[in-house]
Amino acid sequence: GIIFFLGIQITISNLFYYLQYLTQALMEFKTFSFFNILQASINIVIVLILFILDRLSYLSNLSYKIYIPLYLLTYLIVLIGYVDKLKQYVFGKVKAIFKIRYDILGLIKLGLPVTISYQVATLIFNIDNQFISMFFSTITFGLYSFAYSMVSLVTTILNTTSTVLFPTLNGRTMNKNIAIYNKLIMLLLILVYLMVIVYYPVELIVKNFLPEYVNSLIYFKIVIPGVGISSSISLIIFNFFKALKKGHIYFIYGCFILVFAVVVNTAVYFITHSAISIAIASLIILFTWYLITNRYLATKYGIIYKKNTFYLVIMTLVFEVYVIGIRSIFISILFYFISYCIITLLFYRKELLRICKRVF
């Protein structure tokens, strides 16, 4: 039964994601947003209905056999919506493959390194989790994974920008893209280091309602400021390499960092046998990746990245010092927010004033 449902899910999801990417490529962002909201809403309704039915004892056995078909139904409903919206492309005229074979080969040549790069990047972002799962107890792995699930409170919101960024960059000239690179990194970092304040309410919730996961806060406070680095790489740097048709360069750097990550995590484990050390090492690995990719863009296209880099490092250190050094949550959040405002204004006062003038 599981294999059958898995086969259906793969078929539906492949079509679903193809139409999603087609929607983004056509820059139909309103359509894309609508169907994303629709999918999330249906999933929430399904979970609530199943929860209520289970609580009222209308379901004798709540199992995957009930949930998976309903989960697939969500995909199917949204897929039908995409097909109807994009029917002129789905059911339009087609050309013979031999007439467009060179176009297909060109797309494969351009897209294959990007596709593999994405998978390599996924491995790098999760390699510390893999080491924890292999070399530490189930309890430690559970706490570490829970910390990463809390980090997703920030990354989920940020990742929505990635869906519109690449099509936008791809429709602009190289010079225009290079001109806005620093501004995009700046805006992302300002947003990220404001959003990391989410750590404080999460700490209160965990301590009061999930006391068995209190130890996961140790990892959470280490990895959450790293979102500034990881988001810069995955949301902006990766999309810039794609837009500049340098996916193969990004792939080479990704492979180097993957090997580097394996070596560093292995050394850290055998030297310290500490999950906390592996969490810290993950920040060092991501920062190295950030530096070498920015260094390439600086050398090749004259991008200046040092100002954003200093801001990133300082805000990460400030967050760690206040979270680890101040026991009172309220004093810590007050000090961090004041420091955030002061440092951000010191670094980006002129840029923020220009943005405010344009908006208002």
C-alpha positions as CSV (number, residue, x, y, z in Angstrom):
1,G,0.0,0.0,0.0
2,I,2.8,2.4,0.9
3,I,4.6,1.7,-2.4
4,F,1.4,2.2,-4.4
5,F,0.7,5.6,-2.7
6,L,4.4,6.5,-3.1
7,G,4.2,5.9,-6.8
8,I,1.1,8.0,-7.2
9,Q,2.7,10.8,-5.1
10,I,5.9,10.8,-7.3
11,T,3.8,11.1,-10.5
12,I,1.5,13.8,-9.1
13,S,4.3,15.8,-7.4
14,N,6.5,15.7,-10.6
15,L,3.7,17.2,-12.6
16,F,2.8,19.6,-9.8
17,Y,6.4,20.9,-9.4
18,Y,6.8,21.2,-13.2
19,L,3.7,23.4,-13.4
20,Q,5.0,25.4,-10.3
21,Y,8.2,26.2,-12.1
22,L,6.4,27.0,-15.3
23,T,4.2,29.5,-13.3
24,Q,7.4,31.1,-11.8
25,A,9.1,31.2,-15.2
26,L,6.0,33.0,-16.7
27,M,6.3,35.4,-13.7
28,E,2.7,34.6,-12.7
29,F,3.5,35.3,-9.0
30,K,-0.1,36.0,-8.0
31,T,-1.2,32.6,-9.4
32,F,1.8,30.9,-7.7
33,S,1.0,32.6,-4.3
34,F,-2.7,31.7,-4.6
35,F,-2.1,28.0,-5.1
36,N,0.5,27.9,-2.4
37,I,-1.9,29.4,0.1
38,L,-4.7,27.1,-1.2
39,Q,-2.5,24.0,-0.7
40,A,-1.5,25.1,2.8
41,S,-5.1,25.9,3.7
42,I,-6.4,22.5,2.5
43,N,-3.7,20.7,4.5
44,I,-4.5,22.6,7.6
45,V,-8.3,21.8,7.2
46,I,-7.5,18.1,6.7
47,V,-5.3,17.9,9.8
48,L,-8.0,19.7,11.9
49,I,-10.8,17.5,10.6
50,L,-8.8,14.3,11.3
51,F,-7.9,15.7,14.8
52,I,-11.5,16.5,15.7
53,L,-12.8,13.2,14.4
54,D,-10.1,11.3,16.3
55,R,-10.9,13.2,19.5
56,L,-14.7,12.6,19.1
57,S,-13.9,8.8,18.6
58,Y,-15.4,8.7,15.1
59,L,-12.1,7.1,13.8
60,S,-11.3,3.8,15.3
61,N,-7.7,3.9,13.9
62,L,-6.1,7.0,12.6
63,S,-3.3,5.7,10.3
64,Y,-1.4,6.6,7.2
65,K,-4.0,4.8,5.1
66,I,-6.4,7.7,5.9
67,Y,-3.9,10.6,5.8
68,I,-1.9,9.8,2.7
69,P,-4.8,9.7,0.3
70,L,-6.1,13.0,1.7
71,Y,-2.6,14.4,1.4
72,L,-2.4,13.3,-2.2
73,L,-5.9,14.8,-2.8
74,T,-4.5,18.2,-1.9
75,Y,-1.8,17.9,-4.5
76,L,-4.3,16.7,-7.1
77,I,-6.7,19.6,-6.4
78,V,-3.9,22.2,-6.8
79,L,-2.5,20.3,-9.8
80,I,-6.0,20.6,-11.5
81,G,-6.0,24.3,-10.7
82,Y,-2.6,24.8,-12.3
83,V,-3.6,22.8,-15.4
84,D,-6.7,24.9,-15.8
85,K,-4.8,28.2,-15.4
86,L,-2.0,27.1,-17.7
87,K,-4.0,25.1,-20.2
88,Q,-2.7,27.1,-23.2
89,Y,0.8,25.8,-22.3
90,V,-0.2,22.3,-21.1
91,F,-2.4,21.6,-24.1
92,G,-0.8,23.9,-26.7
93,K,0.9,23.0,-30.0
94,V,4.1,21.0,-29.8
95,K,7.2,20.8,-32.0
96,A,8.9,17.6,-33.0
97,I,11.8,16.7,-30.8
98,F,14.3,16.6,-33.6
99,K,13.5,20.2,-34.4
100,I,14.4,21.4,-31.0
101,R,17.1,18.9,-30.1
102,Y,19.8,21.5,-29.9
103,D,17.7,23.6,-27.6
104,I,17.1,20.6,-25.3
105,L,20.8,19.8,-25.3
106,G,21.6,23.4,-24.5
107,L,19.1,23.4,-21.6
108,I,20.6,20.2,-20.2
109,K,24.1,21.5,-20.5
110,L,23.1,24.7,-18.6
111,G,20.7,23.1,-16.1
112,L,22.4,19.9,-15.1
113,P,25.2,21.6,-13.1
114,V,22.5,23.8,-11.4
115,T,20.4,20.7,-10.5
116,I,23.4,18.8,-9.1
117,S,24.6,22.0,-7.3
118,Y,21.2,22.2,-5.6
119,Q,21.5,18.6,-4.3
120,V,25.1,19.2,-3.2
121,A,24.0,22.4,-1.3
122,T,21.2,20.4,0.4
123,L,23.9,17.9,1.6
124,I,26.0,20.7,2.9
125,F,23.2,22.4,4.8
126,N,22.3,19.0,6.4
127,I,25.6,17.4,6.9
128,D,25.9,18.3,10.6
129,N,22.5,16.7,11.1
130,Q,23.8,13.5,9.4
131,F,26.9,13.4,11.6
132,I,24.7,13.8,14.7
133,S,22.4,11.0,13.5
134,M,25.4,8.6,12.8
135,F,27.6,9.2,15.9
136,F,25.3,10.4,18.7
137,S,22.4,8.9,20.6
138,T,18.8,9.1,19.4
139,I,18.0,11.6,22.2
140,T,20.8,14.0,21.0
141,F,19.7,13.6,17.4
142,G,16.1,14.3,18.4
143,L,17.1,17.5,20.3
144,Y,19.3,18.6,17.4
145,S,16.6,18.0,14.8
146,F,14.1,19.8,16.9
147,A,16.4,22.8,17.0
148,Y,16.5,22.8,13.2
149,S,12.8,22.5,13.0
150,M,12.5,25.7,15.1
151,V,15.0,27.4,12.8
152,S,12.5,26.7,10.0
153,L,10.3,29.4,11.6
154,V,12.6,31.9,10.0
155,T,13.8,30.1,6.9
156,T,10.2,29.2,5.7
157,I,9.3,32.9,5.5
158,L,12.6,33.8,3.8
159,N,12.4,30.9,1.2
160,T,9.3,32.4,-0.4
161,T,11.5,35.2,-1.8
162,S,13.5,32.6,-3.8
163,T,10.6,31.7,-5.9
164,V,10.4,35.2,-7.4
165,L,14.1,36.2,-7.3
166,F,15.5,34.1,-10.1
167,P,12.9,34.9,-12.7
168,T,13.3,38.6,-11.8
169,L,17.1,38.4,-12.1
170,N,16.9,36.3,-15.3
171,G,14.9,39.1,-17.0
172,R,17.5,41.8,-16.2
173,T,20.8,42.6,-17.7
174,M,24.0,41.4,-16.1
175,N,25.1,45.0,-15.1
176,K,21.8,45.7,-13.5
177,N,22.0,42.4,-11.5
178,I,25.5,43.2,-10.3
179,A,24.4,46.7,-9.3
180,I,21.7,45.4,-6.9
181,Y,23.7,42.4,-5.4
182,N,25.0,44.3,-2.4
183,K,21.6,45.8,-1.7
184,L,19.8,42.4,-1.8
185,I,22.3,40.9,0.6
186,M,22.0,44.0,2.9
187,L,18.2,43.8,2.9
188,L,18.3,40.1,3.6
189,L,20.7,40.4,6.5
190,I,18.8,43.3,8.1
191,L,15.6,41.2,7.9
192,V,17.3,38.0,9.2
193,Y,18.9,39.6,12.2
194,L,15.5,41.2,13.1
195,M,13.8,37.9,12.7
196,V,16.2,36.0,14.9
197,I,14.4,37.7,17.8
198,V,12.0,34.8,17.4
199,Y,14.4,32.8,19.5
200,Y,13.2,34.5,22.7
201,P,9.4,33.6,22.4
202,V,10.4,30.1,21.3
203,E,12.6,29.8,24.4
204,L,9.6,30.8,26.6
205,I,7.3,28.3,24.8
206,V,9.7,25.4,25.1
207,K,10.5,26.0,28.8
208,N,6.9,26.3,29.7
209,F,5.2,23.8,27.4
210,L,7.8,21.5,26.1
211,P,10.3,21.0,29.0
212,E,11.6,17.7,27.6
213,Y,13.1,19.7,24.7
214,V,14.8,22.4,26.8
215,N,18.2,21.0,25.9
216,S,17.5,21.7,22.2
217,L,17.8,25.4,23.0
218,I,21.5,24.9,23.3
219,Y,21.7,24.0,19.6
220,F,19.0,26.5,18.6
221,K,20.9,29.5,20.0
222,I,24.0,28.5,18.1
223,V,22.5,27.7,14.6
224,I,19.8,30.4,14.3
225,P,22.1,33.3,13.6
226,G,23.7,31.1,10.9
227,V,20.4,31.7,8.9
228,G,22.0,35.0,7.8
229,I,24.8,33.0,6.1
230,S,22.8,30.1,4.8
231,S,20.0,32.3,3.4
232,S,22.5,34.6,1.7
233,I,23.9,31.5,-0.1
234,S,20.7,29.7,-0.9
235,L,18.5,32.6,-1.8
236,I,20.8,35.2,-3.3
237,I,24.2,33.9,-4.2
238,F,22.9,30.7,-5.8
239,N,20.3,32.6,-7.9
240,F,23.0,35.1,-9.0
241,F,25.3,32.3,-10.2
242,K,22.3,30.9,-12.1
243,A,21.4,34.3,-13.6
244,L,25.0,34.9,-14.6
245,K,25.2,31.5,-16.3
246,K,27.9,30.4,-13.9
247,G,26.1,27.3,-12.4
248,H,29.2,25.1,-13.1
249,I,31.4,27.4,-11.0
250,Y,28.9,27.2,-8.1
251,F,28.9,23.5,-8.5
252,I,32.7,23.3,-8.2
253,Y,32.6,25.5,-5.1
254,G,29.8,23.3,-3.7
255,C,31.8,20.1,-4.2
256,F,34.8,21.7,-2.5
257,I,32.7,22.8,0.5
258,L,31.1,19.4,0.8
259,V,34.5,17.7,1.0
260,F,35.6,20.4,3.4
261,A,32.5,19.9,5.6
262,V,33.1,16.1,5.8
263,V,36.7,16.6,6.8
264,V,35.9,19.3,9.4
265,N,33.0,17.5,11.0
266,T,35.0,14.3,11.1
267,A,37.9,16.0,12.8
268,V,35.6,17.9,15.2
269,Y,33.8,14.7,16.2
270,F,37.0,12.7,16.9
271,I,38.6,15.6,18.8
272,T,35.7,16.7,20.9
273,H,32.9,14.1,20.7
274,S,30.6,17.1,21.2
275,A,27.3,17.9,19.3
276,I,27.7,21.5,20.3
277,S,31.1,21.6,18.6
278,I,29.6,20.2,15.4
279,A,26.9,22.9,15.5
280,I,29.6,25.6,15.8
281,A,31.6,23.9,13.0
282,S,28.6,24.1,10.7
283,L,28.7,27.9,11.1
284,I,32.4,28.0,10.1
285,I,31.7,25.8,7.1
286,L,28.8,28.0,5.9
287,F,30.9,31.1,6.4
288,T,33.7,29.7,4.4
289,W,31.3,28.9,1.6
290,Y,29.9,32.4,1.8
291,L,33.4,33.9,1.6
292,I,34.7,31.9,-1.4
293,T,31.6,32.5,-3.5
294,N,31.6,36.2,-2.7
295,R,35.3,36.3,-3.5
296,Y,34.6,34.9,-6.9
297,L,31.9,37.4,-7.6
298,A,34.2,40.2,-6.4
299,T,37.1,39.1,-8.6
300,K,35.0,38.5,-11.7
301,Y,32.4,41.2,-11.5
302,G,33.8,43.8,-9.0
303,I,31.2,43.2,-6.3
304,I,32.1,44.7,-2.9
305,Y,31.1,42.3,-0.1
306,K,33.2,43.3,2.9
307,K,30.7,45.7,4.5
308,N,27.9,43.1,4.5
309,T,30.3,40.4,5.7
310,F,31.4,42.6,8.7
311,Y,27.7,43.3,9.5
312,L,26.9,39.6,9.4
313,V,29.8,38.6,11.7
314,I,29.1,41.4,14.2
315,M,25.4,40.7,14.5
316,T,26.1,36.9,14.9
317,L,28.5,37.6,17.7
318,V,26.2,40.1,19.4
319,F,23.3,37.7,19.3
320,E,25.4,34.8,20.8
321,V,26.9,37.1,23.5
322,Y,23.5,38.3,24.7
323,V,21.7,35.0,24.4
324,I,24.4,33.0,26.2
325,G,25.7,35.7,28.5
326,I,22.4,37.2,29.8
327,R,20.1,34.9,31.7
328,S,17.1,37.2,31.8
329,I,15.1,36.8,28.5
330,F,13.6,40.3,28.8
331,I,16.9,42.1,29.4
332,S,18.6,40.0,26.7
333,I,16.0,40.8,24.1
334,L,16.1,44.5,25.0
335,F,19.9,44.7,24.7
336,Y,19.9,42.8,21.5
337,F,17.2,44.9,19.9
338,I,18.9,48.2,20.9
339,S,22.2,46.8,19.6
340,Y,20.6,45.7,16.4
341,C,19.2,49.1,15.7
342,I,22.4,50.9,16.5
343,I,24.7,48.6,14.5
344,T,22.2,48.5,11.5
345,L,22.1,52.3,11.4
346,L,25.9,52.6,11.7
347,F,26.4,50.3,8.8
348,Y,23.5,51.2,6.5
349,R,22.2,54.6,7.5
350,K,22.7,56.1,4.0
351,E,21.2,53.1,2.2
352,L,18.2,53.0,4.5
353,L,17.6,56.8,4.1
354,R,17.6,56.4,0.3
355,I,15.1,53.5,0.5
356,C,12.8,55.5,2.9
357,K,12.9,58.5,0.5
358,R,11.9,56.2,-2.4
359,V,9.1,54.6,-0.5
360,F,7.7,57.7,1.2
